[in-house]
Amino acid sequence: MKKHAYLIIAHNEFHMLRKLISELDDERNDIYLHIDKKTRYVDEQKISSWVNKSRIYFIRPMKIYWGTISVLKCELKLLEAATIQKYHYYHLISGVDFPLKSQDYIHELLEDESSQFIRCHRAGEENDSFLYKVRYFYPLLGMVGKDDFMGPGKKNKFMRSLVKIQWKSVEIQKRLGIDRTKKDKGLCFYKGDQWFSITHELALFILQNKDELIKRYKLTNGPDEIAISTLAMNSEFAGNIKNNSLRMIDWEKGDPYEYKLEDLNELEQSEAVFARKISFDNAPDLVNALAYNLHSESRSDEEPLISVIVPCYNVENYLAECVDSLLRQTYKNLEILLVDDGSTDDTGKIAGKYADKNENISYIYRENGGLSAARNTGIDNSNGRYIAFVDSDDWVDCDYFSKLYEAIRTGNADIAVCGYKKEDAEQGIVTFDESKVLSSHSAMKYLGDIYPKENVLLIIACNKLFKREIFASYRFLEGKIHEDEFAAHRIIAEADSVSVISDTLYHYRIREGSITSSDRAQSLRRLDYLDALQDRLEYTENMMYGDLQIYMLYTYFEGMKELMVTYTEETIRKNRLYAYFRSKAFKVYIRRFFDLDGYQKKKYMEIILFPSKFRLSEIKRREKQK
């Protein structure tokens, strides 16, 4: 068996990296992974769990600055690690690449090949006079990179000045006649894609010239695009090099262009083996569609079983309407689990009669434990490939499951979400502005702002269809009244993508007094909400997304403000809640101080020093906005 080594240079798009590695997971492949040292949090154990057949080797991280010698050094480190074992081919790719062909296709294509796949051109060809990149010294390149630093701010202004100094130094070097290439007489320089697929022999040859490459290209501009191409084209391997990197990269529309869903047809028809660049955060629907194409043999048109879990507690007046709406579904392959959470009215009798008359309905009785406990009982007794939750005093449209399943199927997503309509005591529609597929990372950002409608749409459990795998290791936290707030971030984090649709298919009954009751509004159990937001903050701290912390930190303090203005002064003073809020705010403020911006540092400090004054000013501010 001829094995291949995939050498991956990655930064922080971890969902994209997961999708990529999952597609490379094959007993014929090993994966060598370098993650930029500047990346805030990396969980090697978690990344290793993404594969079952391949072996992953982590390369000691270094700081990468694009366009500098650091990229070339990283490539050489990857080759050094991989050539210890002899592979048939070495593929250098980035963490935002994705295969367009299956592993069977790639291995068959290269089975008897000994060619080197490096796309490159000489200076002057393809309208590219690039010799200025290697003739002169670029000492500031590691600081400024290739950015132009447009935009306001003192930092951008300072960095723009450094860019000017860098290019001014190049002009001075020109006038002084400096030309670093003079010492390389007879050497013809080539430039091209830094990404390659090469054999073991060329990989060893490159490493034999490692010291020379680093010495020659130190302080040059973009050596990663020049060094290896030039070395190979000036060697005995030149005649065996195909001017084709096997990669689809569009430099005309971008630097390079980032592919989107509308490019799917072009990508599908391409003869290339890989495509870059693709962002799972920006185009999860494209990545999912490409992955779906790679596994066409596993497609199935049959309707999988969906388990509908209906927790029931004292809903004798509403249960029939709920269950009847489930029996009218156009999607027929359903099992309905009516979980009676110790009801004291006729709920159990009604549920039992439905179970007796319908083969696909099961009645389960349990001692009262709350909504989360009932949901967990339903999950443990379900058999479906997909799981949904419907509250027993709500109901759904007849095409509820058909549309949610279609959203999962067409978007190749793990969760589908629809809008809902408020019924009875309140009226109104809450839904998404458009139907689209979100990456899990993008969905998590919505959890970082408690005010937009997308936040509540993604948090509640009852307007969704889930792949069963989402609950493989998670159950709802019992004994809390904000169970969905505790669950949302953990559930979404388990998904690769979430398909949201603008259809309003779920009917949410808001019974008179159920929400507006003054007793419930002043209940101390509502402090569970702040605990849930703190759990979300702590949970995302250990996720491989540095930016999510900023969102969740904002949400935490905004949630605290909501509680402070909801509780009356009487409730606050009676239960010493000012001391409670001050203590909670202080701990988070100190620990996350450097993540707060200037405005937040000042505003949140008011909660700590003057909570009563802060609450009154917040109430007055909201009254003015009405």
N, C-alpha and C positions, 0 to 999 in steps of 0.2 A: 504494500500500500504506500503510495507516494503522498507524503503529508505536506501540508502548506502551513506557513506561519503568517499570521496577520499581525502587523505592527501598527498599533493605534496610538495616535497622539490626540489626547482629549483634554477638555478644559472643565466645563461645568454643565453641559446639557445632558444630565444623567438619564432622563427618560429616553432621549434619542440614543444615547450610548447603550442603554438596556435593550432597546429594539434592535440595534445593530448587532450587539453581541449575541442576542438570542438567535438571529439569523445565521450567525457564523458557527453556532454550537453544533459541532459535527466531529465524530471520532477521527476524521481525517485532518482536522485543524487544531492548531494550538494558537493561543492568543497572547500577545505581549502588549501590555497596556501601560502607557505613561500618562499620568494625570498631572497637569500643571501644579507646581508647588504653591502657586498663588491661590489655588482653589481652597475655599474655607474649610470644607468638611468632606472627607472621603472615607467611606466605609468599605474597606477591602473585603471583609467577610460577606457583606451583603452583595457586593458585585460578584464575588465568586459563586454565590448561590444562583446567579442568573444562568449558569450553564450546567448541563448534566453530562455532556459527552466530551467537550473540549477541556483542555487545561488552560488556566489563566496564570500568567506570570506578570507580577507587578514590577515595573522598573522604578528604581529609586528616583523620586521626583526632583526636578530642577525647575527653576523659574524660566518660563518661555516668553520671549518677546518677539513677536512676529517681525520678520524681515531682518533678524540679526543672526549672528553665529550660534545663538542658543538653540535655534531650530535645527541647524545642521548637527550640533552636538547631540541633541536628543535623538535624531535619526541614527546616528552612529552608535549611541548607547543601546538602542533597540536592536540594531543589527548584531552588536557584540553579544547581547544576551541570547538572541535566537540562534546564531550560528554555532553555538556550543553543540546544538543538535542539528543534524544535517536535514534540511527540508528541500523539497523539490522546488517550491517557489516561496518567495517572501513578498508579501503585499503590504506596502506602506499606505495607510489610509488615515483619515481623520475621524474624530468622534461624531462628525456630522455627515459622514458618508452613509450610503445604504446600497446593498446589493440589488441589482436589477435582474439577476439570474440566480437560479438555485445552486446549491453547492454541488449537486450532481452535474449540472451543466458546466460549472467552473472547472471541476476536476477532470471531467471528460475533455473539455476544450484544451486543457494544458497537460493532459496525460503524457503525450509524446513530444511536447514542446521543449525546446531548449533556448528559445528566443528571449530577449530582454525587452520588456515593454516599458519604454521611456519616451514620452513625447517631448521633443525639443527642436530648436531651430538655431541657426547661426545668427550672429549679430548682423542686422540689416534686413534679414528675412522677416516676413510677416509684419513689415513696417515697425520693427522693434530694434532700435539702436540702443542696446542696453549696456554697452561697455563702460559707460559712466559709473555704473554700479560697482565695478571692480577696479577702476582706475584710481579712484580717490578714497580718502579716509572718511568714515562717517562715525565720529566718536560719540555723537549725541543720539544715535539711532536707538540705542537701548532705552533711552529715556522717553523719546517722542514717538517711536514706532512709525506707523504710516498714517496716523491720525492727523487731521488738519485743525482740530480743536476749535471749531466754529461754535459760537454761542457766548452768552454772557458769563461774567464771573472773573474774579481775579486769577483763579487757577488757570482757566482757559487762556486768559491774556498772557500769563507768564509762559505757558507752554507754546503759544504761538510765537512768542519772542525766541524761544529755543529753536523752533523749526526754522525761523528766519536766519538765526545764527548758523545752523547746520548748513543750509544751502548757500549762505554767504561764504562759508569756509570752503565749499566746493568751488565756487567761482575764484577764490583766491588761489586754490590749488591748481586750477586751470592756468591762471596767469603765470604761476611759478613753474609751469611745465611738469608738474608732478604726474607720473603715470606708473602705477604699480605693476602694470602688465608688461613693462619693458623687460623685466627679468624673466618673463615666461616666453622667450622667443620660440617660435614654432608651435606654440600652444594655441589652438583655435577654441574660442569660448562659445559655449552653447547655453541656451536658457530654455526652460520649459516648465511643465508641471513638476512640482516636487514629489508627487505621488507616483510610485512605480510598482511594477511586478517583475522581480528579477530572480535569477537562479542562484543556487548556492555558490557557484564559482565566481560570479560577479560580486556577490555579497562579500566573499572573502577578499577579493581584489580591492574592494572599496576600503575594507578595514586595514589592509596592508598599507594603504596610503592615508590612513587616518591623520597622522601627525602633520603630514604635508598639507592636507586639506584645511585643517584648523589654522595652520600658520598662514596659508595663502589667503584665506577668506576672512580672517579676523578684521573687524571694523569695515567690512564691505556691506553693500546694500542688497539684501535679499539673496544671501549665499545659498539658501535652501533650494532656490530655483536654478542655480547655476553650477554649483560644485560637482554634484554627482553626474549630471548630464555631461559636463565638460570632461570629467575624468573618464567616463565610459566611452565617449565619442572619440577620445584621443588614445584609445587602447586597442588591444587585439580583439576586444568584444564589439567594436564598432560595426563590423559587418553583420553581426547577429542582433543588432538593435532594430526593432520595429518602431517607427515613429507613431506609436499608438500606445497610450497609457492604459487602455481598456476602461477608461473612465469618461463619463459624460460631465463635462465642466463647461459652463457658458461664461466666457469672459467678456462677451460683447454687451450683454445686458446687465452685468454687475461685476463685482470685484471680490469673488465671483458672484454670479446670479444665484439667488436662493429660490429653489423650485417650489411651486405651489400646486394645489390640486388641479388647476387648469392645465398644467403641464403633464398630467398623467398619461395621456395618449402618446405624447412625444417620448416620454420615458419608456413606456411599454414597447414601442416600436424600435427603440434604439438597440444597436448591436453591442453597446457597451456593457461591461460587467458590473460596474459601480457607477453611482451618481453622487455628486456633491455640488453645492451643499444643500442640505435639507434640515430644517428645524422641526422637531416634533412639537415644540411649544407653539410654533406659528402655523404648522400644517400637519396636525395629527391625522387628518383624513387622508392626506396623500401617503404618509408612511403606512397607515393601516391598509390602504388599498394596494400598495406595492407588496406588503407582507402577505396579503390575501392572495395575490396573484402567484406568489412563490409557493403557495400551498394549495393549489387548485384541486389537487387530488383528494383533499380532505373536505371539500365542500359538500354540503348536504342541503337539500330543499325541503326536508321534512320539518314539521313544526316540533321543536323540542318541548319537553314538559316544563311548565311554569308552576311553581308552588306559590300560592297566594295565602299569606298568613294574616288572619283576622283576629287580633286580640279583642276579647269581649268582656265587658264588665258593666252590668246593670244597664243594658241598652235594649230592653224589651220593646220599646216604642220605635226603635230605629233599625234593628238588626235585619228585619225582613227586606227593607228597601236596599240595604247594602248587599245582602246575599243575592237578591233577585238581579241586581245590576251585574253581578259576577256571572250568573247563569246565562245572561243574555249576550255574553261576549262572542264576537265574531271569531276570535281565536279560541279554538275548542279544546286544545290539549292542556287543560288546567287541572291541578289538584288544589282544593280549597280546604284549608285547615282552620276550623273555628276553635280558638283556644279560649275557653271559659276560665277567666282569672278569679274564680271563687265568687261569682255573682250571687246576689241574695234575692233577686227578682226572678222572673220567668225567662231570663236570657238562655239558661241552659236547656230548658224545655224546647224553646224555639230552635235553637241550634241543633239539638238532637233530632228533631223532626226533619230538618233539612238533610241531615246526614243519613237518616233512614231512607229517604226518598231519592237520594242522588248518590250514585256510586263514587263520584269524584269529590265528595265532601266528607271530611272526617271531623268528628267532634272530640275534642280533648279537654278534659277537666283538670284543673290544678288549683292548689290552695292559693289564696290571694297573695301576689307578690309584686304587683305593679306592671305597668306597660312593658318595661324592658324585659322582665322575667317572662311574660307571656310571649313576647316576640322570640326570645331565646328558645323557649319550649317549642315554638313553631319551627324554627330553624332546625333544631335537633331531630324533629320528626318529619321533616320534609324530604322529598326525593327528587325534586325538579332540578334541571340544569340551570334554571333561572329562578330567582326569588323576588317576590314583591310583598309589600305590606299595605294593607288597607284598613283604616280605622273603622270600627264597627258602626259608628254613627255617620259615616260618610258614604258616598257611592261614586261610581265611575261610569263614563260613557261606554256604549256597547263596543266601540273600537279601541278602547283603552289599551289593551294588551297587544292588539294587532299593530298599532302605530308605534308603541314603545319597542316591541320586538323588531319591527322594521327599521327603526332608528339604530338599534344595536347592530343589526345585520348589515345594513348598507354602510354604516360608519365604522364597522368592525370595532365597536367600542365595548367597554366592560359595564357601563351603566348608561341607561337612558332616562331622561328627565323631561317632564312636560309641565305646563302651567296648571293652575288650579283656579276654581271659582269659589268665592266665599258665598255661603248660603245662610239663610235664616237671619240671625241677629245682625249680621253685617253683610253687605253686598259689595261685589267688586271682582275684578279679574286680575290675577297676578301671573304674568307669563313672560317668556323671553321675547325680545324684539325680533329675533331671527333664529332659524334653525341652523345649527352648526355643530361641529365636533370640537371639543376642548381637550387639550392635554390635561393630565392630572395636575400638572404644575400651574397651568392657567386657571383651572377650577379652584385650586387652593388659594389663589390670589383673591378670588371673590369672597372667600371666607375671611379675608383680611380687612373687610370693610363691612360693618354691620348695617349700613344704611341702604345701599342699592337693593332692588328687588331680587337680583341674582343671588344675593346672599341667602335669603330665606328659601328660595327655590332649590338651592343646592343643599341646604341644611336639613330640611324636613325629610323624613324617610318615606312618606306615603305617596309621593308623586313619581316614583322611580321603579325601574326594573333593573335588577342586579344579576350579573353572572354569579353563579354559586361560589366560585373561587374567592370572591371578595370576603366571604364569611368563613373561609377555611380555618382561620385562626383568630377570628374576632367575634365577640358577642357584645350586646348592648350592656352598658354599665347599669347594674340594678341599684335601686334605692335612691335614684336621683330624679328630680322632676324635669330637668333639662337634658333628658337622655339623648335627644337628637344633636344637641350642641356638643356633647361629649363624643358622639359617634362620628359626626360628619367628616372631620379631618382624618380620622383613622381609616374610614371607609374609602374616601376619595384617594388617599395615599396608596391604597392597595390597587387602584385602577391604573391602567395606562392612559385611557381616554374616556371622556364622558360625552355622549351625544345628547344635545339639548334641542328640544323642538318647541315651536311657538304655539302648538295646539293646546287648548285648554280642555283637558280630559278628566280631571279629578275634581270632585265636588266636596268641598271642605265645609262641614256644618259647624257653625259657631253658634252654640246654644246660648240663649239669653242668660247672662250672668256668669257664663263659664269663664270668661276672660276678664270681664270688667268688675267682677266682685271685689269690693274694697278689702274684704278679709284676705282674699287670695293675693291681691296686689301688694298687701303689706306683710305677707308671709315671709318669714326668714328663710324658708326653703328656697326662695328665689335667689338666694346668694349662691346656690349651686351654679347659676349662670356664670358668675365670675370664676368659680373653680373650673368650669368647662373652658373658659377662655384662657386661663392659666395653663391648663393641660394642653391646649392647642399651641400655646407659646412654647412650652417645654418640649412638646412632641416635635415641632418643626425645627427646634434647635439641633436635633440629631438627624435631620433629613439633609440630603445632599443638595440643598438649594440655599445659598447664603441670603438671597434677597427675601425669602419668605419671612424671615425673622422681623424685618422692618414692618411688614404688613400686620403680622400677628401682635406685635408690640402696640401698634396703633389701635388695633381692635380691642386689646385688653383695657387700655385706658378709656376708650370710648364706651365700652361696656360698663365700666365702673361709673362713668358719668351718668349713663342711663339709669342705673340703679339708684344713684344718689338723688336724682330728681324725681324718681318714681316713689320712693319712700317718703312719707310725711315727716315733718320735723318731730312730731310726737313719737313715731316709730323709731326714728334714728336715735333720739335722746334716751328713750326707754330702754333700748337694746345696745346703747353705747356703740353705735355703728360708725360714728366719726373716728373713733379710735381704731375700729376694724379697717375702715377704708385707708386711714393714714398708714397703718402697719403694712397692709398689702401693697399699697402704692410705693412705700419706701423701699421694700425689699426688691421689687422689680426695677424701680428707678435706679437704685445703686448698681444692681447687677448688669443692667442693660444701658447704662449711662452713655456709653460711646456710640450706641445705635440710635440715640435720639438726636433730632435736629435742634437748632437753637430755640425755635418756638416751643417745641414740645418740652424741652428742659425747663423753660420758664413756666409754662402752663401747668404741667404736671407737678411741679414743685409747689404750686398753690394748693393742690389737693393735700399735700403732706403738711404744709405749714398752716394753712387756713382753710380747712375743709368746709366749715360752715359758710364762710364768706364765698368760697368758690361755688358752693351749691346754689346760693341765692343769686349770684351773678349769672349762673348758667340758666336758672329758671327765668330771670328777667330777659336774658338774651333770646330765649325761645319764645317768650310772649311777644316780643317785638317782631319776630319773624312771622307770626300768625297773620 
